[in-house]
Amino acid sequence: MIEVAIPPIHPGDNDLKICLTNTGPYEYLNVIFVIRLPAGLMRLRGQERIGPTRLLPGETVCEKLRVRAEKPGRYPLTSPNFSYQDHNGKPHREASFTAEIIVHPASNPAPGPAPGPAPEPRISIELQTRELPLGEWTILRCRLSNAGDRDAEKLELALSGQVTVDERSRRFALDRLAAGAAANASFYVRAKEAGTQVPVYFDLTYSGPRERRPDPTVATVSVSSNPTPVPKFPQSTRELIKVLYLAANPVDPANPGKRRLRVEDEFREIQQTVSQGRERDNIQLESRWAVQPRDITQALFAVEPHFVHFAGHGDTKEGSIVVGDENGYIHTIPVGGLVQAFQAAGQGVRCVVVNACSTERLAQALAAAGLCVIGMRQPVGDQSAVRFSIGFYQALAAGRSVETAFGAGVAQLMMTPLGDDDRAPFLLCGGQAPR
């Protein structure tokens, strides 16, 4: 377990010290702690993301941020991404993390104005999904932020309007949203009408210190009947679709006993899923195992695939994939090098599935090169990676589009949730915003 400690500070400019301590008996790897300061504390200097690549048992690592505190009080420090890997290589994510920053009064505080009315929560909703395809199931995301001075309790958010909402995701609930904190909400939807400003209605209710209050919000999305083209499965021409599965599970010399990924199980599930689909005779699966950099271009030239699926580890720092070197040890492929490989040897590739943790940077670069790409914006567990693949290939083997296949993969994660893994996958096509 990793504990977070924050010594008290005073009003004005301070060095805010944040200490991470490994209180468990085993080491933790790739620790990520993203800092979100509440209202009333301003960052002056310092990084918002801290965390060592290795934290030994009993070890404490501290980082300092220069902040300005407006007044004494207790302030919630939240983290939208507090994650790490245990000694077996299993990823962990601390959901809804909150710590407290105490600002003690100054020794001789200056006289101030008389106290105002009792503080209250103030919740706002920001729509993160700006465009929806007409008539296709996809994810609509929004963000709830509490800009008030008090915590909000028992939040409930419902979605309606010119979209059909899947029953399993019709209502989002949150026990508590601390002052200055934010939370993400997702709905699985299908747009019913096209337009540049199609209304969607958020019905929000929450409890403050005095009463429970409703807070409805109206937002608009763009729904296009002719969206940016997404690769479709050929149903009439019976063209053979080639899927190239690239697997890498190299040894980390810093942690040779690290638990291996289930890349073989994932491929077996994909094989079984495709064999049960209507278009199974038109999908050809090719696989390459323990790939090294040279194997990627060789496979692209030899197979001439339409879909490329990478299964393995992602490098959180570089935002790219990890393969093996000549000795079977880990090697991170630079993002620019992989983009160049697809430009040189992957002219027929329509979609790249990067089923590896924290590969948003790679996905954005491949999308900028004109490909449809599915990446993972955060660490995701083995089981979740396999479940996403099952949903994706169920739709692909049924002759559906890449976007529908992406939605089916996310649906599998939402139906059997493990933490917030359903928020990890995103789809980019030709540089569009992530969905």
Long-range contacts (C-beta under 8 A, 24 or more apart in sequence): 2-28, 2-31, 2-55, 2-84, 2-94, 4-33, 4-97, 4-99, 6-77, 6-99, 6-100, 6-101, 6-102, 8-101, 8-102, 8-103, 8-104, 9-67, 9-69, 9-101, 9-102, 9-103, 9-104, 10-69, 10-72, 10-103, 10-104, 10-105, 10-106, 11-69, 11-70, 11-71, 11-72, 11-103, 11-105, 11-106, 11-109, 12-68, 12-69, 12-106, 13-44, 13-66, 13-67, 13-68, 14-66, 14-67, 14-68, 14-69, 15-64, 15-65, 15-66, 15-67, 16-41, 16-46, 16-64, 16-65, 16-66, 16-67, 16-101, 17-62, 17-63, 17-64, 18-50, 18-62, 18-63, 18-64, 18-65, 18-77, 19-60, 19-61, 19-62, 20-50, 20-51, 20-52, 20-55, 20-60, 20-61, 20-62, 21-58, 21-59, 21-60, 22-55, 22-56, 22-57, 22-58, 22-59, 22-60, 23-58, 24-57, 25-57, 26-57, 26-86, 26-87, 27-54, 27-55, 27-56, 27-57, 27-87, 27-255, 28-54, 28-55, 28-84, 28-85, 28-86, 28-87, 29-53, 29-54, 29-55, 29-84, 29-85, 29-86, 29-87, 29-89, 29-254, 29-255, 30-83, 30-84, 30-85, 30-316, 31-55, 31-83, 31-84, 32-81, 32-82, 32-83, 32-84, 32-316, 33-79, 33-81, 33-82, 34-79, 34-80, 34-81, 34-82, 35-65, 35-77, 35-79, 36-77, 36-78, 36-79, 36-80, 36-180, 36-181, 36-182, 37-67, 37-75, 37-77, 37-180, 38-75, 38-76, 38-77, 38-78, 38-101, 38-178, 38-179, 38-180, 38-181, 39-147, 39-149, 39-179, 39-180, 40-69, 40-70, 40-71, 40-73, 40-75, 40-149, 40-180, 41-67, 41-68, 41-69, 41-70, 41-75, 41-101, 41-180, 42-67, 42-68, 42-70, 43-67, 44-68, 51-84, 53-317, 54-254, 55-84, 69-103, 71-103, 72-103, 72-104, 72-105, 72-106, 72-109, 73-103, 74-100, 74-101, 74-102, 74-103, 75-100, 75-101, 75-102, 75-103, 75-179, 75-180, 76-100, 76-101, 76-151, 76-178, 76-179, 76-180, 76-181, 77-101, 78-178, 78-180, 78-181, 78-182, 80-182, 80-184, 81-378, 83-378, 83-379, 85-379, 87-255, 87-257, 87-258, 88-258, 88-259, 89-255, 89-258, 89-259, 89-260, 89-261, 90-259, 90-381, 90-382, 91-357, 91-379, 91-380, 91-381, 93-378, 93-379, 93-419, 93-420, 95-419, 95-420, 96-176, 96-183, 98-178, 98-181, 118-209, 118-210, 119-148, 119-149, 119-150, 119-179, 119-209, 120-148, 120-149, 120-150, 120-208, 120-209, 120-210, 121-146, 121-148, 121-149, 121-150, 121-151, 121-152, 121-177, 121-179, 121-206, 121-208, 122-146, 122-147, 122-148, 123-147, 123-148, 123-152, 123-155, 123-177, 123-204, 123-206, 123-215, 125-157, 125-202, 125-204, 125-217, 125-219, 127-200, 127-219, 127-221, 128-184, 129-221, 129-435, 130-221, 130-222, 130-433, 131-221, 131-222, 131-223, 131-224, 131-227, 131-432, 131-433, 132-163, 132-189, 132-191, 132-198, 132-221, 132-222, 132-223, 133-191, 133-223, 133-224, 133-227, 133-230, 133-403, 134-191, 134-193, 134-194, 134-223, 134-224, 134-225, 134-227, 135-190, 135-191, 135-192, 136-190, 136-191, 136-401, 136-403, 136-404, 136-407, 137-166, 137-188, 137-189, 137-190, 137-404, 137-407, 137-408, 137-411, 138-188, 138-189, 138-190, 138-403, 138-406, 138-407, 138-435, 139-186, 139-187, 139-188, 139-189, 139-407, 139-410, 139-435, 140-186, 140-187, 140-188, 140-189, 140-200, 140-221, 141-184, 141-185, 141-186, 141-187, 141-423, 141-435, 142-184, 142-185, 142-186, 142-187, 142-202, 142-219, 143-182, 143-183, 143-184, 143-185, 144-174, 144-177, 144-182, 144-183, 144-184, 144-185, 144-204, 145-181, 145-182, 146-177, 146-178, 146-179, 146-180, 146-181, 146-182, 147-180, 148-179, 149-179, 150-179, 150-208, 150-209, 151-176, 151-177, 151-178, 151-179, 152-176, 152-177, 152-206, 152-207, 152-208, 153-206, 153-207, 153-208, 154-206, 154-207, 154-212, 155-204, 155-205, 155-206, 156-204, 156-205, 156-206, 157-185, 157-202, 157-203, 157-204, 158-202, 158-203, 159-187, 159-189, 159-200, 159-201, 159-202, 159-203, 160-200, 160-201, 160-203, 161-198, 161-199, 161-200, 161-201, 162-191, 162-192, 162-193, 162-198, 162-199, 162-200, 162-223, 163-189, 163-190, 163-191, 163-192, 163-198, 163-200, 164-189, 164-190, 164-192, 165-189, 166-411, 168-414, 168-415, 169-414, 177-206, 184-420, 184-423, 186-414, 186-422, 186-423, 188-407, 188-410, 188-411, 188-414, 191-221, 191-223, 193-223, 194-223, 194-224, 194-225, 195-222, 195-223, 196-222, 197-221, 197-222, 198-222, 198-223, 228-429, 228-430, 228-432, 229-429, 230-372, 230-401, 230-402, 230-403, 230-429, 231-306, 231-350, 231-351, 231-372, 231-401, 231-402, 232-401, 232-402, 233-279, 233-396, 233-399, 233-400, 233-401, 234-282, 235-279, 235-399, 238-282, 239-282, 240-282, 240-283, 240-284, 241-279, 241-282, 241-283, 241-284, 241-306, 241-307, 241-396, 242-284, 242-286, 242-303, 242-304, 242-305, 242-306, 242-307, 243-270, 243-283, 243-284, 243-285, 243-286, 243-305, 243-306, 243-307, 243-308, 243-309, 244-286, 244-287, 244-288, 244-299, 244-300, 244-303, 244-305, 244-307, 244-308, 244-309, 245-270, 245-285, 245-286, 245-287, 245-288, 245-309, 245-311, 246-287, 246-288, 246-291, 246-295, 246-296, 246-299, 246-308, 246-309, 246-310, 246-311, 246-312, 247-287, 247-288, 247-289, 247-290, 247-291, 247-310, 247-311, 247-312, 248-290, 248-291, 248-310, 248-311, 248-312, 248-313, 248-321, 248-322, 248-323, 248-324, 249-290, 249-312, 249-313, 250-290, 250-313, 250-322, 250-323, 250-324, 250-325, 250-328, 250-329, 250-330, 250-331, 251-324, 251-328, 251-329, 251-330, 252-329, 252-330, 253-329, 253-330, 261-311, 261-312, 261-313, 261-382, 262-382, 262-385, 262-386, 263-289, 263-311, 263-312, 265-386, 266-311, 266-355, 266-385, 266-386, 266-389, 267-311, 269-386, 269-389, 269-390, 270-309, 270-389, 270-390, 270-393, 273-389, 273-390, 273-393, 273-394, 273-397, 274-393, 274-396, 274-397, 276-397, 277-393, 277-394, 277-396, 277-397, 277-398, 278-397, 278-398, 278-399, 279-396, 279-397, 279-398, 279-399, 280-397, 283-396, 283-397, 290-324, 290-328, 291-323, 291-324, 292-323, 292-324, 292-325, 292-326, 292-331, 293-323, 293-331, 293-333, 293-337, 295-323, 296-323, 296-333, 296-338, 296-341, 296-345, 297-341, 297-344, 297-345, 300-341, 300-342, 300-345, 300-346, 300-349, 301-345, 304-348, 305-346, 305-348, 305-349, 306-348, 306-349, 306-350, 306-351, 307-349, 307-350, 307-351, 307-352, 307-353, 307-396, 308-342, 308-346, 308-349, 308-351, 308-352, 308-353, 309-352, 309-353, 309-355, 309-389, 310-352, 310-353, 310-354, 310-355, 310-356, 311-355, 311-356, 311-385, 311-389, 312-356, 313-356, 313-357, 314-354, 314-356, 314-357, 314-358, 314-359, 314-362, 314-376, 315-358, 316-357, 316-358, 316-379, 318-361, 319-358, 319-359, 319-360, 319-361, 319-362, 320-359, 320-361, 320-362, 321-354, 321-356, 321-359, 321-362, 322-356, 335-361, 335-362, 335-365, 336-365, 338-362, 338-365, 338-366, 339-365, 339-366, 339-369, 342-366, 342-369, 342-371, 343-369, 350-402, 351-402, 353-389, 353-392, 355-385, 355-388, 355-389, 357-424, 360-426, 360-434, 363-426, 363-428, 363-434, 364-428, 364-431, 366-428, 367-428, 367-429, 367-430, 367-431, 367-432, 368-431, 370-430, 371-429, 371-430, 372-402, 372-427, 372-428, 372-429, 372-430, 373-427, 373-428, 373-429, 374-406, 374-409, 374-425, 374-426, 374-427, 374-428, 375-425, 375-426, 375-428, 376-424, 376-425, 376-426, 377-423, 377-424, 377-425, 377-426, 377-434, 378-420, 378-423, 378-424, 379-424, 380-421, 380-424, 380-425, 381-418, 381-419, 381-421, 383-418, 384-413, 384-418, 384-421, 384-422, 384-424, 387-412, 387-413, 387-416, 388-412, 388-413, 388-425, 402-427, 402-429, 403-427, 403-429, 406-435
